[in-house]
Amino acid sequence: MSGDDLAAALAVRLRDAHRRVATWPGPDDQKARLTRRLIALTDASKHDLHRASVRLERLLADLDAGRLPAGDGDEPDR
């Protein structure tokens, strides 16, 4: 996948993730925390598309499992 294709795919996934967070059924502080994570991911995508994609996958997996991700902002790789 070319860099442009990866960037386009990541942009769509980030948009969808932002929509999911906007409808997050949890408390406002959890929603704010998730929003900060997505902002950090969006910023990271400007510098490293692959790493941002991996981080987004982790975040989405946590949301799919009903878990609130542990880290805040720009967490280190697991």
MMTF fields as JSON, N, C-alpha, C and O atoms, coordinates in Angstrom:
{
  "mmtfVersion": "1.0.0",
  "mmtfProducer": "UNKNOWN",
  "numBonds": 311,
  "numAtoms": 312,
  "numGroups": 78,
  "numChains": 1,
  "numModels": 1,
  "chainsPerModel": [1],
  "groupsPerChain": [78],
  "chainIdList": ["A"],
  "bondAtomList": [4, 2, 8, 6, 12, 10, 16, 14, 20, 18, 24, 22, 28, 26, 32, 30, 36, 34, 40, 38, 44, 42, 48, 46, 52, 50, 56, 54, 60, 58, 64, 62, 68, 66, 72, 70, 76, 74, 80, 78, 84, 82, 88, 86, 92, 90, 96, 94, 100, 98, 104, 102, 108, 106, 112, 110, 116, 114, 120, 118, 124, 122, 128, 126, 132, 130, 136, 134, 140, 138, 144, 142, 148, 146, 152, 150, 156, 154, 160, 158, 164, 162, 168, 166, 172, 170, 176, 174, 180, 178, 184, 182, 188, 186, 192, 190, 196, 194, 200, 198, 204, 202, 208, 206, 212, 210, 216, 214, 220, 218, 224, 222, 228, 226, 232, 230, 236, 234, 240, 238, 244, 242, 248, 246, 252, 250, 256, 254, 260, 258, 264, 262, 268, 266, 272, 270, 276, 274, 280, 278, 284, 282, 288, 286, 292, 290, 296, 294, 300, 298, 304, 302, 308, 306],
  "bondOrderList": [1, 1, 1, 1, 1, 1, 1, 1, 1, 1, 1, 1, 1, 1, 1, 1, 1, 1, 1, 1, 1, 1, 1, 1, 1, 1, 1, 1, 1, 1, 1, 1, 1, 1, 1, 1, 1, 1, 1, 1, 1, 1, 1, 1, 1, 1, 1, 1, 1, 1, 1, 1, 1, 1, 1, 1, 1, 1, 1, 1, 1, 1, 1, 1, 1, 1, 1, 1, 1, 1, 1, 1, 1, 1, 1, 1, 1],
  "groupList": [{"groupName": "MET", "atomNameList": ["N", "CA", "C", "O"], "elementList": ["N", "C", "C", "O"], "formalChargeList": [0, 0, 0, 0], "bondAtomList": [1, 0, 2, 1, 3, 2], "bondOrderList": [1, 1, 2], "singleLetterCode": "M", "chemCompType": "L-PEPTIDE LINKING"}, {"groupName": "SER", "atomNameList": ["N", "CA", "C", "O"], "elementList": ["N", "C", "C", "O"], "formalChargeList": [0, 0, 0, 0], "bondAtomList": [1, 0, 2, 1, 3, 2], "bondOrderList": [1, 1, 2], "singleLetterCode": "S", "chemCompType": "L-PEPTIDE LINKING"}, {"groupName": "GLY", "atomNameList": ["N", "CA", "C", "O"], "elementList": ["N", "C", "C", "O"], "formalChargeList": [0, 0, 0, 0], "bondAtomList": [1, 0, 2, 1, 3, 2], "bondOrderList": [1, 1, 2], "singleLetterCode": "G", "chemCompType": "PEPTIDE LINKING"}, {"groupName": "ASP", "atomNameList": ["N", "CA", "C", "O"], "elementList": ["N", "C", "C", "O"], "formalChargeList": [0, 0, 0, 0], "bondAtomList": [1, 0, 2, 1, 3, 2], "bondOrderList": [1, 1, 2], "singleLetterCode": "D", "chemCompType": "L-PEPTIDE LINKING"}, {"groupName": "LEU", "atomNameList": ["N", "CA", "C", "O"], "elementList": ["N", "C", "C", "O"], "formalChargeList": [0, 0, 0, 0], "bondAtomList": [1, 0, 2, 1, 3, 2], "bondOrderList": [1, 1, 2], "singleLetterCode": "L", "chemCompType": "L-PEPTIDE LINKING"}, {"groupName": "ALA", "atomNameList": ["N", "CA", "C", "O"], "elementList": ["N", "C", "C", "O"], "formalChargeList": [0, 0, 0, 0], "bondAtomList": [1, 0, 2, 1, 3, 2], "bondOrderList": [1, 1, 2], "singleLetterCode": "A", "chemCompType": "L-PEPTIDE LINKING"}, {"groupName": "VAL", "atomNameList": ["N", "CA", "C", "O"], "elementList": ["N", "C", "C", "O"], "formalChargeList": [0, 0, 0, 0], "bondAtomList": [1, 0, 2, 1, 3, 2], "bondOrderList": [1, 1, 2], "singleLetterCode": "V", "chemCompType": "L-PEPTIDE LINKING"}, {"groupName": "ARG", "atomNameList": ["N", "CA", "C", "O"], "elementList": ["N", "C", "C", "O"], "formalChargeList": [0, 0, 0, 0], "bondAtomList": [1, 0, 2, 1, 3, 2], "bondOrderList": [1, 1, 2], "singleLetterCode": "R", "chemCompType": "L-PEPTIDE LINKING"}, {"groupName": "HIS", "atomNameList": ["N", "CA", "C", "O"], "elementList": ["N", "C", "C", "O"], "formalChargeList": [0, 0, 0, 0], "bondAtomList": [1, 0, 2, 1, 3, 2], "bondOrderList": [1, 1, 2], "singleLetterCode": "H", "chemCompType": "L-PEPTIDE LINKING"}, {"groupName": "THR", "atomNameList": ["N", "CA", "C", "O"], "elementList": ["N", "C", "C", "O"], "formalChargeList": [0, 0, 0, 0], "bondAtomList": [1, 0, 2, 1, 3, 2], "bondOrderList": [1, 1, 2], "singleLetterCode": "T", "chemCompType": "L-PEPTIDE LINKING"}, {"groupName": "TRP", "atomNameList": ["N", "CA", "C", "O"], "elementList": ["N", "C", "C", "O"], "formalChargeList": [0, 0, 0, 0], "bondAtomList": [1, 0, 2, 1, 3, 2], "bondOrderList": [1, 1, 2], "singleLetterCode": "W", "chemCompType": "L-PEPTIDE LINKING"}, {"groupName": "PRO", "atomNameList": ["N", "CA", "C", "O"], "elementList": ["N", "C", "C", "O"], "formalChargeList": [0, 0, 0, 0], "bondAtomList": [1, 0, 2, 1, 3, 2], "bondOrderList": [1, 1, 2], "singleLetterCode": "P", "chemCompType": "L-PEPTIDE LINKING"}, {"groupName": "GLN", "atomNameList": ["N", "CA", "C", "O"], "elementList": ["N", "C", "C", "O"], "formalChargeList": [0, 0, 0, 0], "bondAtomList": [1, 0, 2, 1, 3, 2], "bondOrderList": [1, 1, 2], "singleLetterCode": "Q", "chemCompType": "L-PEPTIDE LINKING"}, {"groupName": "LYS", "atomNameList": ["N", "CA", "C", "O"], "elementList": ["N", "C", "C", "O"], "formalChargeList": [0, 0, 0, 0], "bondAtomList": [1, 0, 2, 1, 3, 2], "bondOrderList": [1, 1, 2], "singleLetterCode": "K", "chemCompType": "L-PEPTIDE LINKING"}, {"groupName": "ILE", "atomNameList": ["N", "CA", "C", "O"], "elementList": ["N", "C", "C", "O"], "formalChargeList": [0, 0, 0, 0], "bondAtomList": [1, 0, 2, 1, 3, 2], "bondOrderList": [1, 1, 2], "singleLetterCode": "I", "chemCompType": "L-PEPTIDE LINKING"}, {"groupName": "GLU", "atomNameList": ["N", "CA", "C", "O"], "elementList": ["N", "C", "C", "O"], "formalChargeList": [0, 0, 0, 0], "bondAtomList": [1, 0, 2, 1, 3, 2], "bondOrderList": [1, 1, 2], "singleLetterCode": "E", "chemCompType": "L-PEPTIDE LINKING"}],
  "groupTypeList": [0, 1, 2, 3, 3, 4, 5, 5, 5, 4, 5, 6, 7, 4, 7, 3, 5, 8, 7, 7, 6, 5, 9, 10, 11, 2, 11, 3, 3, 12, 13, 5, 7, 4, 9, 7, 7, 4, 14, 5, 4, 9, 3, 5, 1, 13, 8, 3, 4, 8, 7, 5, 1, 6, 7, 4, 15, 7, 4, 4, 5, 3, 4, 3, 5, 2, 7, 4, 11, 5, 2, 3, 2, 3, 15, 11, 3, 7],
  "groupIdList": [1, 2, 3, 4, 5, 6, 7, 8, 9, 10, 11, 12, 13, 14, 15, 16, 17, 18, 19, 20, 21, 22, 23, 24, 25, 26, 27, 28, 29, 30, 31, 32, 33, 34, 35, 36, 37, 38, 39, 40, 41, 42, 43, 44, 45, 46, 47, 48, 49, 50, 51, 52, 53, 54, 55, 56, 57, 58, 59, 60, 61, 62, 63, 64, 65, 66, 67, 68, 69, 70, 71, 72, 73, 74, 75, 76, 77, 78],
  "secStructList": [7, 7, 2, 2, 2, 2, 2, 2, 2, 2, 2, 2, 2, 2, 2, 2, 2, 2, 2, 2, 2, 2, 6, 7, 7, 1, 7, 2, 2, 2, 2, 2, 2, 2, 2, 2, 2, 2, 2, 2, 2, 2, 2, 2, 2, 6, 6, 7, 2, 2, 2, 2, 2, 2, 2, 2, 2, 2, 2, 2, 2, 2, 2, 2, 6, 6, 7, 7, 7, 1, 7, 7, 1, 1, 7, 7, 7, 7],
  "xCoordList": [0.853, 0.0, 0.9, 1.835, 0.606, 1.411, 1.121, 0.141, 1.988, 1.806, 0.497, -0.17, 0.128, -1.138, -2.334, -3.315, -2.249, -3.337, -3.458, -4.564, -2.324, -2.327, -2.902, -3.689, -2.513, -3.018, -4.529, -5.24, -5.02, -6.459, -7.227, -8.272, -6.715, -7.374, -7.376, -8.375, -6.271, -6.175, -7.131, -7.754, -7.25, -8.156, -9.6, -10.338, -9.992, -11.353, -11.553, -12.583, -10.569, -10.678, -10.682, -11.398, -9.89, -9.902, -11.254, -11.774, -11.822, -13.137, -14.173, -14.978, -14.143, -15.086, -14.863, -15.822, -13.612, -13.3, -13.827, -14.359, -13.685, -14.209, -15.729, -16.288, -16.394, -17.849, -18.221, -19.186, -17.449, -17.721, -17.549, -18.357, -16.496, -16.252, -17.355, -17.779, -17.817, -18.88, -20.157, -20.939, -20.367, -21.559, -21.239, -22.072, -20.036, -19.618, -20.637, -20.939, -21.176, -22.227, -21.734, -22.542, -20.432, -19.882, -19.946, -20.467, -19.401, -19.375, -18.568, -17.728, -18.847, -18.178, -16.662, -15.936, -16.171, -14.724, -14.081, -12.963, -14.769, -14.256, -14.258, -13.311, -15.326, -15.414, -14.303, -13.704, -14.027, -12.958, -11.6, -10.75, -11.407, -10.15, -9.958, -8.872, -11.01, -10.951, -10.698, -9.945, -11.319, -11.117, -9.66, -9.085, -9.063, -7.64, -6.767, -5.801, -7.107, -6.351, -6.432, -5.423, -7.618, -7.783, -7.066, -6.52, -7.065, -6.319, -4.828, -4.144, -4.329, -2.914, -2.613, -1.575, -3.521, -3.338, -3.343, -2.528, -4.257, -4.332, -3.042, -2.52, -2.53, -1.269, -0.119, 0.73, -0.087, 0.976, 0.942, 1.983, -0.241, -0.352, 0.345, 0.683, 0.557, 1.269, 2.753, 3.434, 3.251, 4.675, 4.997, 6.056, 4.073, 4.335, 3.001, 2.318, 2.646, 1.363, 1.223, 0.175, 2.276, 2.198, 1.975, 1.101, 2.745, 2.599, 1.216, 0.598, 0.731, -0.602, -1.665, -2.643, -1.475, -2.416, -2.445, -3.515, -1.279, -1.194, -1.865, -2.617, -1.597, -2.2, -3.715, -4.44, -4.192, -5.632, -6.265, -7.347, -5.607, -6.125, -6.282, -7.285, -5.287, -5.365, -6.539, -7.285, -6.691, -7.777, -9.128, -10.011, -9.288, -10.552, -10.819, -11.964, -9.774, -9.937, -10.413, -11.272, -9.856, -10.303, -11.773, -12.546, -12.159, -13.548, -14.475, -15.555, -14.063, -14.868, -15.074, -16.128, -14.067, -14.137, -14.831, -14.989, -15.237, -15.908, -14.978, -15.408, -13.673, -12.678, -12.34, -12.264, -12.141, -11.619, -10.104, -9.52, -9.451, -7.994, -7.317, -7.759, -6.233, -5.544, -4.766, -4.763, -4.1, -3.22, -3.965, -5.129, -3.291, -3.846, -2.868, -1.673, -3.344, -2.466, -1.519, -1.926, -0.268, 0.718, 1.425, 2.545, 0.746, 1.316, 2.408, 2.4, 3.355, 4.405, 3.826, 2.769, 4.509, 4.079, 4.104, 4.968, 3.151, 3.091, 3.922, 4.011],
  "yCoordList": [-1.168, 0.0, 1.233, 1.334, 2.155, 3.371, 4.274, 4.083, 5.256, 6.201, 6.959, 7.208, 7.329, 8.042, 7.158, 7.615, 5.88, 4.945, 4.714, 4.67, 4.568, 4.374, 5.6, 5.47, 6.787, 8.027, 8.139, 8.539, 7.791, 7.873, 6.869, 7.199, 5.655, 4.631, 5.025, 4.842, 5.559, 5.99, 7.147, 7.202, 8.059, 9.202, 8.725, 9.242, 7.752, 7.216, 6.537, 6.723, 5.753, 5.06, 6.037, 5.827, 7.102, 8.123, 8.826, 9.083, 9.136, 9.777, 8.877, 9.339, 7.592, 6.654, 6.525, 6.422, 6.531, 6.449, 7.685, 7.572, 8.85, 10.072, 9.989, 10.441, 9.421, 9.251, 8.297, 8.532, 7.226, 6.271, 6.929, 6.724, 7.717, 8.382, 9.401, 9.556, 10.094, 11.09, 10.453, 11.114, 9.178, 8.483, 7.521, 6.69, 7.631, 6.773, 6.9, 8.015, 5.772, 5.827, 6.094, 6.232, 6.167, 6.351, 7.794, 8.671, 8.017, 9.369, 10.352, 9.957, 11.627, 12.675, 12.66, 12.96, 12.314, 12.294, 11.194, 11.367, 10.066, 9.012, 9.462, 9.207, 10.131, 10.629, 11.644, 11.642, 12.507, 13.501, 12.814, 13.231, 11.765, 11.014, 10.358, 10.413, 9.743, 9.126, 10.173, 9.929, 11.32, 12.399, 12.845, 13.076, 12.966, 13.345, 12.291, 12.624, 11.02, 9.945, 10.085, 9.961, 10.339, 10.473, 11.699, 11.657, 12.769, 13.957, 13.639, 14.032, 12.927, 12.537, 11.618, 11.752, 10.686, 9.794, 10.567, 10.313, 11.497, 12.314, 13.093, 13.176, 13.661, 14.398, 13.46, 13.807, 12.284, 11.314, 10.864, 10.561, 10.819, 10.366, 11.313, 10.918, 12.536, 13.499, 13.167, 13.62, 12.375, 12.066, 10.603, 10.297, 9.701, 8.271, 7.555, 7.193, 7.359, 6.758, 5.344, 4.974, 4.573, 3.181, 3.095, 2.356, 3.83, 3.788, 4.278, 3.698, 5.335, 5.842, 4.797, 4.651, 4.076, 3.041, 1.917, 1.426, 1.514, 0.47, 0.935, 0.181, 2.149, 2.69, 2.783, 2.503, 3.176, 3.264, 1.883, 1.729, 0.881, -0.485, -0.919, -1.533, -0.599, -0.943, -0.24, -0.845, 1.038, 1.812, 1.225, 1.051, 0.922, 0.364, -1.013, -1.347, -1.816, -3.137, -2.994, -3.752, -2.027, -1.78, -1.366, -1.856, -0.471, -0.031, -1.187, -1.322, -2.016, -3.174, -4.134, -4.758, -4.246, -5.144, -4.49, -5.115, -3.246, -2.547, -2.039, -1.718, -1.964, -1.473, -0.027, 0.367, 0.752, 2.092, 1.968, 1.456, 2.422, 2.299, 2.919, 3.943, 2.28, 2.691, 3.982, 4.815, 4.169, 5.322, 6.584, 6.552, 7.691, 8.992, 9.674, 9.726, 10.194, 10.917, 10.014, 8.968, 10.398, 9.71, 8.629, 8.818, 7.487, 6.403, 5.686, 5.683, 5.074, 4.304, 3.046, 2.578, 2.497, 1.245, 0.122, 0.089, -0.791, -1.941, -3.05, -4.116],
  "zCoordList": [0.0, 0.0, 0.0, 0.794, -0.892, -0.967, 0.226, 0.946, 0.418, 1.511, 1.403, 2.407, 0.174, -0.023, 0.296, 0.884, -0.097, 0.202, 1.702, 2.242, 2.368, 3.816, 4.514, 5.452, 4.062, 4.658, 4.471, 5.393, 3.29, 3.022, 3.878, 4.439, 3.978, 4.791, 6.267, 6.961, 6.736, 8.127, 8.394, 9.454, 7.455, 7.619, 7.783, 8.622, 6.989, 7.089, 8.443, 9.09, 8.865, 10.149, 11.319, 12.298, 11.225, 12.283, 12.341, 13.427, 11.183, 11.142, 11.815, 12.624, 11.474, 12.069, 13.577, 14.342, 13.997, 15.433, 16.162, 17.267, 15.56, 16.181, 16.316, 17.315, 15.325, 15.409, 16.544, 17.272, 16.686, 17.77, 19.132, 20.037, 19.268, 20.55, 20.834, 21.979, 19.796, 19.987, 20.535, 21.218, 20.238, 20.724, 21.874, 22.236, 22.45, 23.559, 24.691, 25.117, 25.19, 26.199, 27.619, 28.537, 27.807, 29.141, 29.61, 28.922, 30.8, 31.38, 30.526, 29.717, 30.728, 29.955, 30.127, 29.18, 31.323, 31.506, 30.665, 30.181, 30.483, 29.609, 28.157, 27.413, 27.767, 26.395, 26.131, 25.056, 27.1, 26.953, 26.835, 26.048, 27.618, 27.564, 26.199, 25.623, 25.692, 24.363, 23.284, 22.342, 23.421, 22.452, 22.451, 21.388, 23.622, 23.694, 23.024, 22.337, 23.222, 22.561, 21.043, 20.349, 20.539, 19.089, 18.539, 17.437, 19.285, 18.852, 18.787, 17.841, 19.795, 19.787, 18.606, 17.958, 18.327, 17.175, 15.861, 14.974, 15.75, 14.538, 14.342, 13.231, 15.425, 15.347, 14.988, 14.167, 15.592, 15.309, 13.853, 13.271, 13.27, 11.882, 10.912, 9.796, 11.319, 10.47, 10.366, 9.446, 11.315, 11.372, 11.06, 10.512, 11.414, 11.226, 11.01, 11.968, 9.759, 9.42, 9.973, 10.502, 9.845, 10.293, 11.801, 12.254, 12.571, 14.033, 14.453, 15.345, 13.821, 14.146, 13.82, 14.554, 12.73, 12.349, 13.381, 13.741, 13.853, 14.875, 16.169, 16.787, 16.567, 17.787, 17.662, 18.616, 16.483, 16.275, 16.353, 16.919, 15.793, 15.875, 17.331, 17.693, 18.171, 19.598, 20.268, 21.038, 19.966, 20.554, 20.146, 20.986, 18.865, 18.39, 18.973, 19.279, 19.131, 19.75, 21.196, 21.647, 21.916, 23.288, 23.305, 24.128, 22.403, 22.35, 21.985, 22.561, 21.035, 20.628, 21.793, 21.915, 22.642, 23.795, 24.994, 26.042, 24.835, 25.922, 26.996, 28.103, 26.661, 27.625, 27.299, 26.135, 28.35, 28.162, 28.139, 29.094, 27.073, 26.994, 28.204, 28.727, 28.641, 29.858, 29.698, 30.605, 28.554, 28.369, 28.043, 27.644, 28.213, 27.875, 26.939, 27.23, 25.83, 24.934, 24.192, 23.686, 24.117, 23.307, 24.117, 24.591, 24.267, 25.065, 24.29, 23.059, 25.011, 24.319, 23.717, 24.139, 22.734, 22.127, 23.159, 24.035, 23.046, 23.954, 23.404, 24.013]
}
